[in-house]
C-alpha cells in the first residue's frame, strides 16, 4: 500500500479514533451575549465540546459562535500544549491553515471592488509571461478558475516548490512545467498552487506582498489585533498553541508546519478575531459601520463557481466551490464552509447566511475529525435535527482517515536492484524541481537526498528492482516512486516517476 500524505487523507476523512487520554483542562473565555433563545440553543454545548475533545484526544481548542451580528459564544478549551498547564483562551493564537483561502478570496475581493482586478479576466493580463503546461489554460485561466480549483492542476501538485528554496517569482515560472490533472474547467481538483497564483496576481495589482495586502485590507480593518498573514505572527508572545499528533493515548507534540504556498494557508488567528471575520461575511461585507467588501463581492465569493460533488455532513451531491470557500445544503439551508489542516492543527469556519449565524472551531491537533463533530452539532442546533447519527458518521470517517497514512509495505516478492546505490548516487535535474542530489547511505537499501536550491532533505528506500520509494520527514509532503534507468554500459541516465516527473543525470 502506498502511503498517503495528510493532505490527501484530509480529503477523505473516513473512520473512528478510539477514545483515549483526556487532556481537557476546563474552558476559559467569555460569552458576550446570552438571550434565552441562545441559551436554549447552547444548553449543554460546553459539555458536548469537552466530551468530543476527550473522544478525539484533542489537547486544546477554541470555539466561537456568531448570531445576528453578535458573538453569542466564545470559549477556549483545554491546554495549549499537552503536559503543560497553560490554557487555551479566546485570544490564543493558532494557525488556521486552509481557512486562509477564505481570507485570500476576501482580500482579492477588495481589489475587485476598487477595479484593480476582475474575477474573470485572464491571469496573463495581470502577469505577462504567465504560462501553464496546457497552453490554452495558461492563456485563459482567470482568478475565478484559480480560486474555484478548476484550472486543471492535479490535486495538491507542486506544493514542494514552496519548500525547496525558490522565490515566489521562481515558483511562478516553474508552475508552467506541472502536468495537468484534468482538462481546463472540467473538474474540481483541490490546488494550493492555484491560490499561490491568485496571491501573486493580487500582490502585483496592489504593489505589495500577499501577506502585507491581506493584513492591510482585511485583518487590520476588522481589528483582528492578534492575527496576521505573516507566519511569525504566531510567535509574537507566549499565548500560542503547540502542534500535536497521535492516537490511542500517545498524544505528542510535533513541530508546527508553515504553509508551503502562503496565500493557500499561512494566516494566524484566534477565536475572538475569527468572530470578526465571520460577522463581516454574514453582514454583507460590513462590520461596526465599516464596509470592508461590497455586498455584491460577498455574494460573488459565496456563489457556486463549480459543482464539486458530495459535500457537508450529509454528502450533498450538489456541493459547490466558491472563491475561497465551499457550500452545501443542510435541511434546505445553504451553508458556507471552509476547513483547513496543517501538520499539528485543524480548523473549520461555517456560516448559515439564512440564519445570520456561524461557528469557528480551531484545534491544536492534526488528523482529527473533531472540528467536523462540533460543526455537525452546531448545524443541528441552529437548523434542525436531521434524523441521522452524524456523530457516528464522524467517528467512522476518523478511522478511515487514519488508515490512509499507514506506511506502505514493501512487496513480499520484491526483486533485487540491478543498479547499485553507488551508481545511483549523484546529481539529477528536472525543469520543474531543478536539482536532486542523491547521497549514498551506509545501508544499501536506504539513501538520502536533497531537493532544490536549499537541498530540502528526504529519504530513498529500495522498493523493488530498480524502483525506490521517496519520502520526506514532513507527512504533508508528496511521496512517490522513482524508477532508475541505466545505459548499456551501466551509467545511470536518470529516473522516471508518476509523482515527480522525469529527472535526467546531470
WOJO-V23304 format. One record per residue. N is the residue number from 1. PHI is phi as a letter, one per 20 degrees, with the letter a starting at -180 (999 if undefined). OMEGA is omega as a letter, one per 40 degrees, with the letter a starting at -180 (none if undefined). D_CENTER is the distance of its C-alpha to the mean C-alpha in Angstrom with 2 decimals. Layout:
N PHI OMEGA D_CENTER
N PHI OMEGA D_CENTER
This chain:
1 999 i 24.18
2 e i 21.40
3 f i 18.67
4 d i 15.21
5 f i 12.18
6 g a 9.87
7 f i 7.15
8 f i 10.21
9 f a 11.43
10 f a 8.63
11 f a 9.97
12 d i 13.39
13 k a 13.74
14 c i 17.48
15 a a 20.09
16 d i 21.50
17 e a 21.08
18 f i 24.61
19 f a 25.27
20 b a 26.32
21 f a 26.80
22 d i 26.51
23 d a 25.01
24 f a 25.57
25 d a 27.52
26 n a 28.31
27 c i 26.72
28 c i 27.28
29 p a 27.02
30 c i 28.78
31 d a 29.00
32 f a 30.19
33 c a 31.93
34 b i 33.26
35 e i 35.41
36 f i 37.02
37 f i 34.81
38 f a 31.65
39 f i 33.29
40 f a 33.93
41 f a 30.36
42 d i 29.04
43 f i 31.89
44 m a 30.69
45 f i 27.03
46 g a 27.05
47 f i 28.43
48 f a 25.88
49 f a 22.94
50 f i 24.75
51 f i 25.74
52 f i 22.24
53 f i 21.15
54 f a 24.09
55 f a 23.41
56 e i 19.81
57 l i 20.87
58 e a 18.59
59 f a 20.27
60 b a 19.22
61 b i 17.60
62 c a 18.27
63 c i 18.97
64 c i 20.23
65 c i 21.95
66 d i 23.43
67 b i 26.38
68 l i 28.71
69 m i 27.39
70 c i 27.99
71 e a 25.90
72 e a 27.50
73 b i 25.48
74 b a 23.70
75 b i 23.72
76 e a 22.33
77 c i 22.78
78 m a 23.36
79 c i 23.01
80 f a 20.81
81 b a 21.58
82 g i 23.22
83 n i 26.89
84 c a 27.23
85 e a 28.68
86 f a 26.64
87 e i 25.19
88 f i 22.09
89 c a 23.32
90 f a 22.11
91 d i 21.89
92 f a 19.96
93 e i 17.14
94 c i 13.60
95 f i 10.38
96 d i 8.49
97 l a 5.02
98 f i 3.56
99 f i 7.12
100 g a 8.16
101 f i 8.40
102 f i 11.13
103 f i 12.81
104 f i 12.85
105 f a 14.47
106 f i 16.84
107 f i 17.78
108 f i 18.65
109 g i 20.47
110 f i 22.78
111 f i 23.72
112 f i 24.44
113 g a 26.62
114 e i 28.52
115 m i 29.10
116 e i 27.40
117 c i 24.91
118 c a 24.94
119 g a 22.26
120 d i 24.48
121 e a 26.05
122 g i 25.22
123 g a 22.96
124 f i 25.90
125 f a 27.97
126 e a 25.94
127 c a 25.23
128 g a 28.51
129 n i 28.21
130 f a 24.71
131 b i 24.75
132 c i 22.94
133 g i 24.44
134 f a 25.25
135 g i 27.71
136 f i 27.92
137 f i 24.19
138 f a 24.35
139 e a 27.26
140 d a 26.01
141 f a 22.21
142 d i 21.49
143 g i 18.83
144 f i 18.64
145 f a 18.05
146 f a 15.17
147 f i 13.44
148 e i 14.36
149 l a 13.13
150 c a 16.83
151 e i 17.92
152 o i 18.44
153 f i 16.01
154 f i 15.28
155 g i 11.91
156 m a 9.73
157 f i 13.10
158 n a 14.06
159 f i 11.28
160 f i 14.18
161 g i 15.97
162 e a 14.04
163 d a 15.14
164 e i 18.72
165 o i 20.45
166 e i 20.57
167 f i 20.88
168 g a 18.99
169 f i 22.12
170 f i 22.37
171 f a 18.84
172 g a 19.77
173 f a 23.01
174 f i 21.67
175 g a 19.23
176 f a 22.48
177 e i 22.92
178 f i 19.86
179 f i 21.41
180 f i 20.52
181 d i 19.20
182 b i 20.94
183 f a 23.43
184 g i 22.51
185 m a 21.54
186 e a 22.31
187 b i 19.18
188 f i 15.59
189 c a 13.40
190 f a 9.64
191 b i 9.65
192 f i 7.93
193 f i 11.63
194 g i 12.72
195 f i 11.01
196 g i 12.55
197 f i 15.77
198 f i 15.71
199 f i 15.26
200 f i 18.19
201 f i 20.23
202 f a 19.89
203 f i 20.83
204 f a 23.84
205 f a 24.94
206 d i 24.82
207 l i 26.15
208 a a 23.68
209 f i 20.26
210 g a 17.05
211 f a 16.82
212 f a 20.44
213 f i 20.45
214 f i 17.52
215 f a 19.40
216 f a 22.65
217 e a 21.92
218 c a 19.65
219 f i 19.35
220 f i 23.04
221 f i 24.59
222 e a 22.89
223 l i 24.34
224 e a 21.06
225 f a 23.04
226 d a 20.74
227 d i 17.57
228 a i 16.69
229 e i 14.55
230 e a 16.10
231 f a 14.59
232 f i 18.12
233 g a 18.14
234 g a 16.86
235 d a 20.17
236 f i 22.71
237 b a 24.36
238 e a 24.37
239 e i 22.73
240 b a 19.22
241 e i 17.59
242 d i 17.45
243 e a 14.82
244 c i 16.14
245 b i 16.21
246 o i 19.04
247 a i 21.11
248 m i 24.80
249 n i 25.70
250 e i 24.24
251 e a 21.56
252 c i 21.19
253 f i 19.47
254 c i 17.23
255 f i 16.29
256 f a 13.25
257 e i 11.08
258 e i 10.81
259 g a 8.13
260 f i 10.15
261 c a 10.15
262 g a 10.65
263 f a 10.55
264 e a 6.98
265 a a 5.77
266 d a 9.20
267 f i 10.91
268 d a 12.87
269 b a 14.72
270 c i 16.95
271 f a 17.98
272 f a 20.98
273 f a 19.37
274 f i 16.77
275 f i 19.86
276 f i 21.14
277 f i 18.33
278 f i 18.79
279 g a 22.54
280 f a 22.36
281 f i 20.34
282 f a 22.65
283 d i 25.70
284 l i 25.46
285 n a 24.11
286 d i 26.75
287 b i 26.90
288 l i 30.11
289 n i 32.03
290 d i 29.63
291 e a 28.25
292 e i 24.86
293 c i 24.12
294 f i 26.77
295 g i 26.77
296 f a 26.64
297 f i 23.43
298 g i 21.74
299 f i 23.14
300 f a 21.86
301 f a 18.25
302 e a 18.55
303 f i 20.71
304 f i 19.97
305 e i 19.59
306 a i 19.14
307 f a 19.73
308 d a 16.82
309 o a 18.71
310 g a 18.46
311 b i 16.29
312 n a 16.69
313 f a 18.74
314 d i 21.62
315 m i 20.00
316 g a 21.26
317 f i 22.09
318 d i 22.03
319 g a 18.48
320 c i 17.40
321 d i 14.73
322 d a 15.57
323 d a 14.75
324 o a 11.42
325 b i 11.77
326 c i 13.26
327 b i 16.68
328 b i 19.02
329 d i 22.37
330 c a 23.52
331 l i 27.33
332 n i 27.74
333 e i 25.50
334 f a 22.70
335 d i 19.41
336 d a 16.54
337 b i 13.12
338 b i 9.50
339 d a 7.28
340 b i 4.26
341 b i 4.53
342 c a 6.01
343 f a 9.50
344 o a 11.62
345 b i 9.87
346 c a 8.68
347 b i 9.00
348 b i 10.39
349 c a 12.71
350 c i 15.47
351 c i 18.45
352 d a 21.75
353 g a 23.47
354 f i 26.72
355 d a 26.96
356 l a 25.79
357 c i 23.59
358 a a 20.04
359 c i 18.19
360 c i 15.41
361 c i 14.55
362 c a 12.84
363 c a 13.68
364 e i 14.16
365 b i 13.48
366 e i 10.92
367 l i 12.03
368 c i 13.54
369 e a 14.16
370 g i 15.77
371 g i 13.80
372 f i 14.69
373 f i 18.20
374 f i 18.71
375 g a 17.44
376 f i 20.00
377 f i 22.72
378 f a 22.10
379 f i 22.42
380 f i 25.59
381 f a 27.05
382 e i 26.48
383 d i 27.07
384 q i 29.02
385 f a 29.31
386 e a 28.34
387 n i 30.71
388 c i 28.11
389 f a 26.97
390 f a 23.29
391 f i 22.99
392 f i 24.51
393 f i 21.96
394 f i 19.07
395 g a 21.19
396 f a 21.66
397 f a 18.04
398 f a 17.35
399 f i 20.00
400 f i 18.88
401 f i 15.38
402 g a 17.24
403 f a 19.56
404 f a 17.09
405 d i 16.52
406 f i 20.21
407 f i 21.76
408 f i 23.75
409 d i 27.53
410 f a 29.67
411 g a 32.07
412 f a 35.31
413 d a 37.30
414 g i 35.49
415 e i 37.88
416 f i 38.87
417 f i 37.68
418 e i 40.43
419 d a 38.78
420 f i 38.96
421 g a 36.19
422 f i 38.58
423 f a 38.72
424 f a 34.95
425 g a 34.41
426 q a 34.17
427 d i 32.22
428 c a 30.42
429 c i 28.98
430 b i 26.86
431 f a 26.40
432 e a 22.60
433 e a 21.97
434 n a 25.40
435 e i 26.96
436 c a 26.44
437 d a 28.96
438 e a 29.86
439 d i 31.88
440 f i 34.29
441 e i 33.89
442 f i 36.70
443 e a 35.70
444 f a 36.51
445 e a 33.60
446 c i 30.90
447 c i 30.13
448 d i 27.67
449 b i 26.33
450 c a 24.82
451 d i 22.73
452 m a 22.98
453 f i 24.92
454 e a 23.59
455 l i 24.29
456 g a 20.87
457 e i 22.21
458 b a 21.90
459 c i 24.31
460 d i 26.34
461 d i 28.01
462 f a 30.85
463 d i 30.14
464 a a 33.13
465 l a 35.71
466 d i 34.26
467 d a 30.60
468 c a 28.34
469 e a 24.93
470 d i 22.45
471 c i 19.83
472 d i 18.12
473 f i 18.11
474 f a 14.33
475 f i 13.26
476 e a 9.92
477 e a 12.28
478 f i 14.11
479 d i 17.42
480 r a 20.50
481 d i 24.29
482 d i 26.69
483 d a 30.21
484 e i 32.73
485 c a 35.89
486 c i 39.21
487 f i 42.27
488 g i 45.64
489 e i 46.52
490 n i 43.56
491 f i 41.54
492 f a 37.78
493 d a 36.75
494 q i 32.98
495 b i 30.44
496 d a 28.51
497 b i 25.06
498 f a 23.26
499 e a 19.88
500 d i 20.93
501 m a 23.91
502 e i 27.42
503 c i 28.52
504 d i 32.18
505 f i 34.24
506 f none 34.82
